Amino acid sequence: MPTCRDVSELVTDYLERRLSVRGWLGVRWHLRQCDACRRYIAQMRQTIRLLADSAFPPPGTETEETVLRAVHGSAPPDPAPGE
């Protein structure tokens, strides 16, 4: 049976369903017996949901062009007089 440390290291693979059947069963068995790890898994799930809900929209064209100019080393255009 995995320890609490093992579960904390396997949490991403567990939540993304990337564990072997044996690994998944081990984590499930541990979770049935460990309140702390169940709370930890619940907190991770909530964090994932909150981050997904507040995802930033993609940048606008102007922002993208500014970043690309900065990466390629070209200077941004001079601002118009009076700005």
PDB file of N, CA, C and O in Angstrom:
ATOM      1  N   MET A   1       0.847  -1.184   0.000  1.00  0.00           N
ATOM      2  CA  MET A   1       0.000   0.000   0.000  1.00  0.00           C
ATOM      3  C   MET A   1       0.887   1.240   0.000  1.00  0.00           C
ATOM      4  O   MET A   1       1.860   1.300   0.751  1.00  0.00           O
ATOM      5  N   PRO A   2       0.565   2.229  -0.832  1.00  0.00           N
ATOM      6  CA  PRO A   2       1.363   3.459  -0.858  1.00  0.00           C
ATOM      7  C   PRO A   2       1.226   4.240   0.451  1.00  0.00           C
ATOM      8  O   PRO A   2       0.213   4.158   1.145  1.00  0.00           O
ATOM      9  N   THR A   3       2.266   4.988   0.757  1.00  0.00           N
ATOM     10  CA  THR A   3       2.245   5.870   1.922  1.00  0.00           C
ATOM     11  C   THR A   3       1.662   7.222   1.508  1.00  0.00           C
ATOM     12  O   THR A   3       1.392   7.465   0.332  1.00  0.00           O
ATOM     13  N   CYS A   4       1.474   8.093   2.498  1.00  0.00           N
ATOM     14  CA  CYS A   4       0.995   9.447   2.193  1.00  0.00           C
ATOM     15  C   CYS A   4       1.971  10.159   1.253  1.00  0.00           C
ATOM     16  O   CYS A   4       1.545  10.861   0.336  1.00  0.00           O
ATOM     17  N   ARG A   5       3.246   9.987   1.471  1.00  0.00           N
ATOM     18  CA  ARG A   5       4.257  10.596   0.596  1.00  0.00           C
ATOM     19  C   ARG A   5       4.102  10.075  -0.829  1.00  0.00           C
ATOM     20  O   ARG A   5       4.165  10.845  -1.787  1.00  0.00           O
ATOM     21  N   ASP A   6       3.901   8.763  -0.966  1.00  0.00           N
ATOM     22  CA  ASP A   6       3.706   8.180  -2.298  1.00  0.00           C
ATOM     23  C   ASP A   6       2.497   8.800  -2.989  1.00  0.00           C
ATOM     24  O   ASP A   6       2.563   9.145  -4.169  1.00  0.00           O
ATOM     25  N   VAL A   7       1.397   8.942  -2.258  1.00  0.00           N
ATOM     26  CA  VAL A   7       0.184   9.516  -2.833  1.00  0.00           C
ATOM     27  C   VAL A   7       0.443  10.945  -3.284  1.00  0.00           C
ATOM     28  O   VAL A   7      -0.005  11.352  -4.356  1.00  0.00           O
ATOM     29  N   SER A   8       1.168  11.711  -2.465  1.00  0.00           N
ATOM     30  CA  SER A   8       1.436  13.103  -2.854  1.00  0.00           C
ATOM     31  C   SER A   8       2.296  13.171  -4.111  1.00  0.00           C
ATOM     32  O   SER A   8       2.183  14.121  -4.885  1.00  0.00           O
ATOM     33  N   GLU A   9       3.148  12.181  -4.321  1.00  0.00           N
ATOM     34  CA  GLU A   9       3.981  12.156  -5.524  1.00  0.00           C
ATOM     35  C   GLU A   9       3.219  11.636  -6.737  1.00  0.00           C
ATOM     36  O   GLU A   9       3.567  11.943  -7.877  1.00  0.00           O
ATOM     37  N   LEU A  10       2.184  10.852  -6.486  1.00  0.00           N
ATOM     38  CA  LEU A  10       1.417  10.248  -7.582  1.00  0.00           C
ATOM     39  C   LEU A  10       0.142  11.012  -7.917  1.00  0.00           C
ATOM     40  O   LEU A  10      -0.590  10.618  -8.825  1.00  0.00           O
ATOM     41  N   VAL A  11      -0.135  12.101  -7.197  1.00  0.00           N
ATOM     42  CA  VAL A  11      -1.424  12.780  -7.341  1.00  0.00           C
ATOM     43  C   VAL A  11      -1.700  13.215  -8.782  1.00  0.00           C
ATOM     44  O   VAL A  11      -2.821  13.048  -9.263  1.00  0.00           O
ATOM     45  N   THR A  12      -0.727  13.755  -9.465  1.00  0.00           N
ATOM     46  CA  THR A  12      -0.952  14.207 -10.839  1.00  0.00           C
ATOM     47  C   THR A  12      -1.297  13.034 -11.750  1.00  0.00           C
ATOM     48  O   THR A  12      -2.262  13.089 -12.512  1.00  0.00           O
ATOM     49  N   ASP A  13      -0.503  11.980 -11.663  1.00  0.00           N
ATOM     50  CA  ASP A  13      -0.780  10.804 -12.491  1.00  0.00           C
ATOM     51  C   ASP A  13      -2.124  10.178 -12.132  1.00  0.00           C
ATOM     52  O   ASP A  13      -2.838   9.694 -13.010  1.00  0.00           O
ATOM     53  N   TYR A  14      -2.468  10.186 -10.854  1.00  0.00           N
ATOM     54  CA  TYR A  14      -3.757   9.647 -10.421  1.00  0.00           C
ATOM     55  C   TYR A  14      -4.908  10.459 -11.008  1.00  0.00           C
ATOM     56  O   TYR A  14      -5.849   9.899 -11.571  1.00  0.00           O
ATOM     57  N   LEU A  15      -4.827  11.782 -10.872  1.00  0.00           N
ATOM     58  CA  LEU A  15      -5.909  12.636 -11.367  1.00  0.00           C
ATOM     59  C   LEU A  15      -5.998  12.632 -12.889  1.00  0.00           C
ATOM     60  O   LEU A  15      -7.084  12.798 -13.445  1.00  0.00           O
ATOM     61  N   GLU A  16      -4.877  12.445 -13.560  1.00  0.00           N
ATOM     62  CA  GLU A  16      -4.884  12.406 -15.026  1.00  0.00           C
ATOM     63  C   GLU A  16      -5.057  10.989 -15.562  1.00  0.00           C
ATOM     64  O   GLU A  16      -4.967  10.754 -16.767  1.00  0.00           O
ATOM     65  N   ARG A  17      -5.304  10.059 -14.662  1.00  0.00           N
ATOM     66  CA  ARG A  17      -5.540   8.644 -15.019  1.00  0.00           C
ATOM     67  C   ARG A  17      -4.399   8.043 -15.824  1.00  0.00           C
ATOM     68  O   ARG A  17      -4.608   7.372 -16.835  1.00  0.00           O
ATOM     69  N   ARG A  18      -3.186   8.304 -15.346  1.00  0.00           N
ATOM     70  CA  ARG A  18      -2.007   7.775 -16.025  1.00  0.00           C
ATOM     71  C   ARG A  18      -1.308   6.692 -15.205  1.00  0.00           C
ATOM     72  O   ARG A  18      -0.179   6.316 -15.523  1.00  0.00           O
ATOM     73  N   LEU A  19      -1.954   6.190 -14.164  1.00  0.00           N
ATOM     74  CA  LEU A  19      -1.364   5.132 -13.351  1.00  0.00           C
ATOM     75  C   LEU A  19      -1.735   3.770 -13.921  1.00  0.00           C
ATOM     76  O   LEU A  19      -2.767   3.606 -14.572  1.00  0.00           O
ATOM     77  N   SER A  20      -0.876   2.809 -13.660  1.00  0.00           N
ATOM     78  CA  SER A  20      -1.230   1.432 -14.000  1.00  0.00           C
ATOM     79  C   SER A  20      -2.404   1.022 -13.123  1.00  0.00           C
ATOM     80  O   SER A  20      -2.715   1.702 -12.145  1.00  0.00           O
ATOM     81  N   VAL A  21      -3.049  -0.071 -13.461  1.00  0.00           N
ATOM     82  CA  VAL A  21      -4.172  -0.556 -12.656  1.00  0.00           C
ATOM     83  C   VAL A  21      -3.698  -0.815 -11.223  1.00  0.00           C
ATOM     84  O   VAL A  21      -4.382  -0.466 -10.260  1.00  0.00           O
ATOM     85  N   ARG A  22      -2.544  -1.417 -11.099  1.00  0.00           N
ATOM     86  CA  ARG A  22      -2.002  -1.702  -9.764  1.00  0.00           C
ATOM     87  C   ARG A  22      -1.744  -0.412  -8.981  1.00  0.00           C
ATOM     88  O   ARG A  22      -2.076  -0.327  -7.798  1.00  0.00           O
ATOM     89  N   GLY A  23      -1.153   0.592  -9.637  1.00  0.00           N
ATOM     90  CA  GLY A  23      -0.894   1.870  -8.986  1.00  0.00           C
ATOM     91  C   GLY A  23      -2.184   2.568  -8.590  1.00  0.00           C
ATOM     92  O   GLY A  23      -2.284   3.111  -7.490  1.00  0.00           O
ATOM     93  N   TRP A  24      -3.170   2.557  -9.477  1.00  0.00           N
ATOM     94  CA  TRP A  24      -4.456   3.182  -9.205  1.00  0.00           C
ATOM     95  C   TRP A  24      -5.140   2.509  -8.024  1.00  0.00           C
ATOM     96  O   TRP A  24      -5.671   3.184  -7.142  1.00  0.00           O
ATOM     97  N   LEU A  25      -5.127   1.166  -8.006  1.00  0.00           N
ATOM     98  CA  LEU A  25      -5.743   0.434  -6.903  1.00  0.00           C
ATOM     99  C   LEU A  25      -5.038   0.730  -5.582  1.00  0.00           C
ATOM    100  O   LEU A  25      -5.686   0.842  -4.541  1.00  0.00           O
ATOM    101  N   GLY A  26      -3.715   0.856  -5.621  1.00  0.00           N
ATOM    102  CA  GLY A  26      -2.964   1.179  -4.414  1.00  0.00           C
ATOM    103  C   GLY A  26      -3.349   2.539  -3.859  1.00  0.00           C
ATOM    104  O   GLY A  26      -3.543   2.694  -2.653  1.00  0.00           O
ATOM    105  N   VAL A  27      -3.459   3.522  -4.740  1.00  0.00           N
ATOM    106  CA  VAL A  27      -3.851   4.863  -4.301  1.00  0.00           C
ATOM    107  C   VAL A  27      -5.285   4.828  -3.775  1.00  0.00           C
ATOM    108  O   VAL A  27      -5.571   5.409  -2.727  1.00  0.00           O
ATOM    109  N   ARG A  28      -6.178   4.164  -4.479  1.00  0.00           N
ATOM    110  CA  ARG A  28      -7.573   4.073  -4.023  1.00  0.00           C
ATOM    111  C   ARG A  28      -7.662   3.415  -2.647  1.00  0.00           C
ATOM    112  O   ARG A  28      -8.412   3.879  -1.788  1.00  0.00           O
ATOM    113  N   TRP A  29      -6.907   2.344  -2.432  1.00  0.00           N
ATOM    114  CA  TRP A  29      -6.909   1.658  -1.143  1.00  0.00           C
ATOM    115  C   TRP A  29      -6.424   2.614  -0.044  1.00  0.00           C
ATOM    116  O   TRP A  29      -7.011   2.676   1.036  1.00  0.00           O
ATOM    117  N   HIS A  30      -5.368   3.344  -0.326  1.00  0.00           N
ATOM    118  CA  HIS A  30      -4.830   4.297   0.639  1.00  0.00           C
ATOM    119  C   HIS A  30      -5.869   5.388   0.939  1.00  0.00           C
ATOM    120  O   HIS A  30      -6.068   5.750   2.098  1.00  0.00           O
ATOM    121  N   LEU A  31      -6.520   5.905  -0.090  1.00  0.00           N
ATOM    122  CA  LEU A  31      -7.499   6.971   0.094  1.00  0.00           C
ATOM    123  C   LEU A  31      -8.697   6.517   0.934  1.00  0.00           C
ATOM    124  O   LEU A  31      -9.284   7.321   1.659  1.00  0.00           O
ATOM    125  N   ARG A  32      -9.057   5.251   0.842  1.00  0.00           N
ATOM    126  CA  ARG A  32     -10.171   4.744   1.657  1.00  0.00           C
ATOM    127  C   ARG A  32      -9.829   4.782   3.141  1.00  0.00           C
ATOM    128  O   ARG A  32     -10.722   4.816   3.987  1.00  0.00           O
ATOM    129  N   GLN A  33      -8.536   4.775   3.459  1.00  0.00           N
ATOM    130  CA  GLN A  33      -8.120   4.703   4.850  1.00  0.00           C
ATOM    131  C   GLN A  33      -7.534   6.001   5.391  1.00  0.00           C
ATOM    132  O   GLN A  33      -7.311   6.105   6.597  1.00  0.00           O
ATOM    133  N   CYS A  34      -7.277   6.993   4.544  1.00  0.00           N
ATOM    134  CA  CYS A  34      -6.526   8.174   4.973  1.00  0.00           C
ATOM    135  C   CYS A  34      -7.317   9.462   4.706  1.00  0.00           C
ATOM    136  O   CYS A  34      -7.448   9.900   3.563  1.00  0.00           O
ATOM    137  N   ASP A  35      -7.840  10.057   5.785  1.00  0.00           N
ATOM    138  CA  ASP A  35      -8.592  11.311   5.654  1.00  0.00           C
ATOM    139  C   ASP A  35      -7.731  12.431   5.091  1.00  0.00           C
ATOM    140  O   ASP A  35      -8.198  13.213   4.262  1.00  0.00           O
ATOM    141  N   ALA A  36      -6.487  12.518   5.529  1.00  0.00           N
ATOM    142  CA  ALA A  36      -5.607  13.609   5.098  1.00  0.00           C
ATOM    143  C   ALA A  36      -5.369  13.560   3.595  1.00  0.00           C
ATOM    144  O   ALA A  36      -5.401  14.595   2.929  1.00  0.00           O
ATOM    145  N   CYS A  37      -5.135  12.381   3.061  1.00  0.00           N
ATOM    146  CA  CYS A  37      -4.899  12.270   1.619  1.00  0.00           C
ATOM    147  C   CYS A  37      -6.176  12.502   0.820  1.00  0.00           C
ATOM    148  O   CYS A  37      -6.118  13.043  -0.284  1.00  0.00           O
ATOM    149  N   ARG A  38      -7.322  12.103   1.354  1.00  0.00           N
ATOM    150  CA  ARG A  38      -8.587  12.403   0.670  1.00  0.00           C
ATOM    151  C   ARG A  38      -8.794  13.910   0.590  1.00  0.00           C
ATOM    152  O   ARG A  38      -9.219  14.429  -0.442  1.00  0.00           O
ATOM    153  N   ARG A  39      -8.491  14.614   1.686  1.00  0.00           N
ATOM    154  CA  ARG A  39      -8.608  16.078   1.663  1.00  0.00           C
ATOM    155  C   ARG A  39      -7.627  16.677   0.661  1.00  0.00           C
ATOM    156  O   ARG A  39      -7.971  17.609  -0.067  1.00  0.00           O
ATOM    157  N   TYR A  40      -6.401  16.143   0.621  1.00  0.00           N
ATOM    158  CA  TYR A  40      -5.384  16.645  -0.306  1.00  0.00           C
ATOM    159  C   TYR A  40      -5.842  16.468  -1.756  1.00  0.00           C
ATOM    160  O   TYR A  40      -5.727  17.392  -2.561  1.00  0.00           O
ATOM    161  N   ILE A  41      -6.352  15.304  -2.081  1.00  0.00           N
ATOM    162  CA  ILE A  41      -6.846  15.046  -3.441  1.00  0.00           C
ATOM    163  C   ILE A  41      -8.000  15.997  -3.760  1.00  0.00           C
ATOM    164  O   ILE A  41      -8.067  16.540  -4.863  1.00  0.00           O
ATOM    165  N   ALA A  42      -8.905  16.200  -2.807  1.00  0.00           N
ATOM    166  CA  ALA A  42     -10.030  17.117  -3.027  1.00  0.00           C
ATOM    167  C   ALA A  42      -9.528  18.537  -3.256  1.00  0.00           C
ATOM    168  O   ALA A  42     -10.055  19.241  -4.117  1.00  0.00           O
ATOM    169  N   GLN A  43      -8.523  18.969  -2.506  1.00  0.00           N
ATOM    170  CA  GLN A  43      -7.949  20.302  -2.694  1.00  0.00           C
ATOM    171  C   GLN A  43      -7.307  20.431  -4.064  1.00  0.00           C
ATOM    172  O   GLN A  43      -7.437  21.471  -4.711  1.00  0.00           O
ATOM    173  N   MET A  44      -6.623  19.399  -4.513  1.00  0.00           N
ATOM    174  CA  MET A  44      -6.002  19.436  -5.841  1.00  0.00           C
ATOM    175  C   MET A  44      -7.064  19.521  -6.930  1.00  0.00           C
ATOM    176  O   MET A  44      -6.908  20.273  -7.892  1.00  0.00           O
ATOM    177  N   ARG A  45      -8.131  18.761  -6.786  1.00  0.00           N
ATOM    178  CA  ARG A  45      -9.219  18.821  -7.776  1.00  0.00           C
ATOM    179  C   ARG A  45      -9.845  20.214  -7.810  1.00  0.00           C
ATOM    180  O   ARG A  45     -10.130  20.744  -8.885  1.00  0.00           O
ATOM    181  N   GLN A  46     -10.056  20.806  -6.637  1.00  0.00           N
ATOM    182  CA  GLN A  46     -10.645  22.143  -6.591  1.00  0.00           C
ATOM    183  C   GLN A  46      -9.693  23.165  -7.204  1.00  0.00           C
ATOM    184  O   GLN A  46     -10.133  24.061  -7.925  1.00  0.00           O
ATOM    185  N   THR A  47      -8.406  23.044  -6.931  1.00  0.00           N
ATOM    186  CA  THR A  47      -7.422  23.958  -7.518  1.00  0.00           C
ATOM    187  C   THR A  47      -7.453  23.876  -9.038  1.00  0.00           C
ATOM    188  O   THR A  47      -7.427  24.902  -9.719  1.00  0.00           O
ATOM    189  N   ILE A  48      -7.510  22.670  -9.565  1.00  0.00           N
ATOM    190  CA  ILE A  48      -7.561  22.473 -11.020  1.00  0.00           C
ATOM    191  C   ILE A  48      -8.812  23.127 -11.596  1.00  0.00           C
ATOM    192  O   ILE A  48      -8.744  23.802 -12.624  1.00  0.00           O
ATOM    193  N   ARG A  49      -9.963  22.929 -10.933  1.00  0.00           N
ATOM    194  CA  ARG A  49     -11.208  23.543 -11.402  1.00  0.00           C
ATOM    195  C   ARG A  49     -11.130  25.063 -11.377  1.00  0.00           C
ATOM    196  O   ARG A  49     -11.532  25.725 -12.333  1.00  0.00           O
ATOM    197  N   LEU A  50     -10.610  25.618 -10.275  1.00  0.00           N
ATOM    198  CA  LEU A  50     -10.514  27.072 -10.157  1.00  0.00           C
ATOM    199  C   LEU A  50      -9.593  27.662 -11.211  1.00  0.00           C
ATOM    200  O   LEU A  50      -9.897  28.705 -11.790  1.00  0.00           O
ATOM    201  N   LEU A  51      -8.480  27.009 -11.462  1.00  0.00           N
ATOM    202  CA  LEU A  51      -7.557  27.509 -12.479  1.00  0.00           C
ATOM    203  C   LEU A  51      -8.166  27.419 -13.870  1.00  0.00           C
ATOM    204  O   LEU A  51      -7.960  28.305 -14.700  1.00  0.00           O
ATOM    205  N   ALA A  52      -8.904  26.368 -14.124  1.00  0.00           N
ATOM    206  CA  ALA A  52      -9.544  26.221 -15.436  1.00  0.00           C
ATOM    207  C   ALA A  52     -10.633  27.275 -15.624  1.00  0.00           C
ATOM    208  O   ALA A  52     -10.799  27.811 -16.719  1.00  0.00           O
ATOM    209  N   ASP A  53     -11.370  27.569 -14.561  1.00  0.00           N
ATOM    210  CA  ASP A  53     -12.447  28.562 -14.646  1.00  0.00           C
ATOM    211  C   ASP A  53     -11.919  29.972 -14.841  1.00  0.00           C
ATOM    212  O   ASP A  53     -12.589  30.809 -15.447  1.00  0.00           O
ATOM    213  N   SER A  54     -10.725  30.243 -14.332  1.00  0.00           N
ATOM    214  CA  SER A  54     -10.192  31.607 -14.419  1.00  0.00           C
ATOM    215  C   SER A  54      -9.078  31.719 -15.455  1.00  0.00           C
ATOM    216  O   SER A  54      -8.237  32.615 -15.372  1.00  0.00           O
ATOM    217  N   ALA A  55      -9.071  30.827 -16.414  1.00  0.00           N
ATOM    218  CA  ALA A  55      -8.032  30.859 -17.445  1.00  0.00           C
ATOM    219  C   ALA A  55      -8.075  32.190 -18.190  1.00  0.00           C
ATOM    220  O   ALA A  55      -9.142  32.725 -18.489  1.00  0.00           O
ATOM    221  N   PHE A  56      -6.908  32.694 -18.473  1.00  0.00           N
ATOM    222  CA  PHE A  56      -6.810  33.962 -19.179  1.00  0.00           C
ATOM    223  C   PHE A  56      -7.125  33.770 -20.653  1.00  0.00           C
ATOM    224  O   PHE A  56      -6.759  32.751 -21.238  1.00  0.00           O
ATOM    225  N   PRO A  57      -7.802  34.740 -21.258  1.00  0.00           N
ATOM    226  CA  PRO A  57      -8.043  34.647 -22.695  1.00  0.00           C
ATOM    227  C   PRO A  57      -6.723  34.830 -23.441  1.00  0.00           C
ATOM    228  O   PRO A  57      -5.767  35.374 -22.888  1.00  0.00           O
ATOM    229  N   PRO A  58      -6.669  34.385 -24.675  1.00  0.00           N
ATOM    230  CA  PRO A  58      -5.439  34.571 -25.441  1.00  0.00           C
ATOM    231  C   PRO A  58      -5.149  36.063 -25.629  1.00  0.00           C
ATOM    232  O   PRO A  58      -6.072  36.878 -25.651  1.00  0.00           O
ATOM    233  N   PRO A  59      -3.872  36.417 -25.764  1.00  0.00           N
ATOM    234  CA  PRO A  59      -3.529  37.835 -25.925  1.00  0.00           C
ATOM    235  C   PRO A  59      -4.038  38.371 -27.256  1.00  0.00           C
ATOM    236  O   PRO A  59      -4.247  37.625 -28.212  1.00  0.00           O
ATOM    237  N   GLY A  60      -4.230  39.682 -27.288  1.00  0.00           N
ATOM    238  CA  GLY A  60      -4.650  40.333 -28.517  1.00  0.00           C
ATOM    239  C   GLY A  60      -3.503  40.390 -29.526  1.00  0.00           C
ATOM    240  O   GLY A  60      -2.352  40.118 -29.187  1.00  0.00           O
ATOM    241  N   THR A  61      -3.827  40.740 -30.749  1.00  0.00           N
ATOM    242  CA  THR A  61      -2.840  40.798 -31.826  1.00  0.00           C
ATOM    243  C   THR A  61      -1.718  41.775 -31.499  1.00  0.00           C
ATOM    244  O   THR A  61      -0.549  41.482 -31.754  1.00  0.00           O
ATOM    245  N   GLU A  62      -2.060  42.928 -30.941  1.00  0.00           N
ATOM    246  CA  GLU A  62      -1.042  43.935 -30.618  1.00  0.00           C
ATOM    247  C   GLU A  62      -0.052  43.404 -29.581  1.00  0.00           C
ATOM    248  O   GLU A  62       1.154  43.613 -29.711  1.00  0.00           O
ATOM    249  N   THR A  63      -0.547  42.735 -28.576  1.00  0.00           N
ATOM    250  CA  THR A  63       0.324  42.159 -27.552  1.00  0.00           C
ATOM    251  C   THR A  63       1.225  41.099 -28.157  1.00  0.00           C
ATOM    252  O   THR A  63       2.422  41.054 -27.873  1.00  0.00           O
ATOM    253  N   GLU A  64       0.655  40.258 -28.983  1.00  0.00           N
ATOM    254  CA  GLU A  64       1.430  39.201 -29.623  1.00  0.00           C
ATOM    255  C   GLU A  64       2.550  39.792 -30.481  1.00  0.00           C
ATOM    256  O   GLU A  64       3.683  39.312 -30.442  1.00  0.00           O
ATOM    257  N   GLU A  65       2.234  40.825 -31.248  1.00  0.00           N
ATOM    258  CA  GLU A  65       3.241  41.455 -32.102  1.00  0.00           C
ATOM    259  C   GLU A  65       4.341  42.109 -31.271  1.00  0.00           C
ATOM    260  O   GLU A  65       5.513  42.043 -31.642  1.00  0.00           O
ATOM    261  N   THR A  66       3.982  42.737 -30.160  1.00  0.00           N
ATOM    262  CA  THR A  66       4.968  43.363 -29.284  1.00  0.00           C
ATOM    263  C   THR A  66       5.925  42.319 -28.725  1.00  0.00           C
ATOM    264  O   THR A  66       7.136  42.539 -28.682  1.00  0.00           O
ATOM    265  N   VAL A  67       5.386  41.190 -28.301  1.00  0.00           N
ATOM    266  CA  VAL A  67       6.229  40.117 -27.761  1.00  0.00           C
ATOM    267  C   VAL A  67       7.142  39.569 -28.849  1.00  0.00           C
ATOM    268  O   VAL A  67       8.331  39.357 -28.610  1.00  0.00           O
ATOM    269  N   LEU A  68       6.603  39.341 -30.030  1.00  0.00           N
ATOM    270  CA  LEU A  68       7.422  38.819 -31.125  1.00  0.00           C
ATOM    271  C   LEU A  68       8.545  39.781 -31.498  1.00  0.00           C
ATOM    272  O   LEU A  68       9.668  39.350 -31.760  1.00  0.00           O
ATOM    273  N   ARG A  69       8.250  41.095 -31.524  1.00  0.00           N
ATOM    274  CA  ARG A  69       9.311  42.072 -31.811  1.00  0.00           C
ATOM    275  C   ARG A  69      10.385  42.014 -30.726  1.00  0.00           C
ATOM    276  O   ARG A  69      11.577  42.068 -31.030  1.00  0.00           O
ATOM    277  N   ALA A  70       9.976  41.907 -29.479  1.00  0.00           N
ATOM    278  CA  ALA A  70      10.938  41.851 -28.377  1.00  0.00           C
ATOM    279  C   ALA A  70      11.807  40.602 -28.483  1.00  0.00           C
ATOM    280  O   ALA A  70      13.013  40.663 -28.241  1.00  0.00           O
ATOM    281  N   VAL A  71      11.214  39.494 -28.836  1.00  0.00           N
ATOM    282  CA  VAL A  71      11.962  38.239 -28.954  1.00  0.00           C
ATOM    283  C   VAL A  71      12.953  38.313 -30.108  1.00  0.00           C
ATOM    284  O   VAL A  71      14.080  37.829 -30.002  1.00  0.00           O
ATOM    285  N   HIS A  72      12.532  38.911 -31.194  1.00  0.00           N
ATOM    286  CA  HIS A  72      13.398  38.981 -32.381  1.00  0.00           C
ATOM    287  C   HIS A  72      14.329  40.179 -32.345  1.00  0.00           C
ATOM    288  O   HIS A  72      15.130  40.359 -33.262  1.00  0.00           O
ATOM    289  N   GLY A  73      14.243  40.995 -31.316  1.00  0.00           N
ATOM    290  CA  GLY A  73      15.191  42.089 -31.130  1.00  0.00           C
ATOM    291  C   GLY A  73      14.886  43.361 -31.881  1.00  0.00           C
ATOM    292  O   GLY A  73      15.729  44.257 -31.918  1.00  0.00           O
ATOM    293  N   SER A  74      13.728  43.480 -32.477  1.00  0.00           N
ATOM    294  CA  SER A  74      13.428  44.736 -33.159  1.00  0.00           C
ATOM    295  C   SER A  74      12.730  45.671 -32.181  1.00  0.00           C
ATOM    296  O   SER A  74      11.953  45.240 -31.329  1.00  0.00           O
ATOM    297  N   ALA A  75      13.018  46.929 -32.320  1.00  0.00           N
ATOM    298  CA  ALA A  75      12.478  47.937 -31.409  1.00  0.00           C
ATOM    299  C   ALA A  75      11.013  48.192 -31.711  1.00  0.00           C
ATOM    300  O   ALA A  75      10.595  48.116 -32.866  1.00  0.00           O
ATOM    301  N   PRO A  76      10.227  48.494 -30.684  1.00  0.00           N
ATOM    302  CA  PRO A  76       8.827  48.842 -30.936  1.00  0.00           C
ATOM    303  C   PRO A  76       8.758  50.182 -31.652  1.00  0.00           C
ATOM    304  O   PRO A  76       9.686  50.984 -31.554  1.00  0.00           O
ATOM    305  N   PRO A  77       7.679  50.432 -32.364  1.00  0.00           N
ATOM    306  CA  PRO A  77       7.548  51.711 -33.067  1.00  0.00           C
ATOM    307  C   PRO A  77       7.529  52.867 -32.058  1.00  0.00           C
ATOM    308  O   PRO A  77       7.036  52.726 -30.938  1.00  0.00           O
ATOM    309  N   ASP A  78       8.077  54.012 -32.482  1.00  0.00           N
ATOM    310  CA  ASP A  78       8.066  55.206 -31.632  1.00  0.00           C
ATOM    311  C   ASP A  78       6.626  55.674 -31.453  1.00  0.00           C
ATOM    312  O   ASP A  78       5.825  55.632 -32.387  1.00  0.00           O
ATOM    313  N   PRO A  79       6.309  56.121 -30.235  1.00  0.00           N
ATOM    314  CA  PRO A  79       4.958  56.645 -30.033  1.00  0.00           C
ATOM    315  C   PRO A  79       4.775  57.934 -30.797  1.00  0.00           C
ATOM    316  O   PRO A  79       5.732  58.655 -31.079  1.00  0.00           O
ATOM    317  N   ALA A  80       3.536  58.207 -31.124  1.00  0.00           N
ATOM    318  CA  ALA A  80       3.207  59.465 -31.839  1.00  0.00           C
ATOM    319  C   ALA A  80       3.521  60.634 -30.927  1.00  0.00           C
ATOM    320  O   ALA A  80       3.447  60.500 -29.706  1.00  0.00           O
ATOM    321  N   PRO A  81       3.874  61.794 -31.505  1.00  0.00           N
ATOM    322  CA  PRO A  81       4.159  62.964 -30.679  1.00  0.00           C
ATOM    323  C   PRO A  81       2.989  63.286 -29.768  1.00  0.00           C
ATOM    324  O   PRO A  81       1.829  63.200 -30.172  1.00  0.00           O
ATOM    325  N   GLY A  82       3.305  63.658 -28.536  1.00  0.00           N
ATOM    326  CA  GLY A  82       2.289  64.042 -27.578  1.00  0.00           C
ATOM    327  C   GLY A  82       1.768  62.872 -26.744  1.00  0.00           C
ATOM    328  O   GLY A  82       0.902  63.072 -25.892  1.00  0.00           O
ATOM    329  N   GLU A  83       2.267  61.669 -26.966  1.00  0.00           N
ATOM    330  CA  GLU A  83       1.813  60.511 -26.173  1.00  0.00           C
ATOM    331  C   GLU A  83       2.753  60.284 -25.025  1.00  0.00           C
ATOM    332  O   GLU A  83       2.553  59.360 -24.236  1.00  0.00           O
TER     333      GLU A  83
END
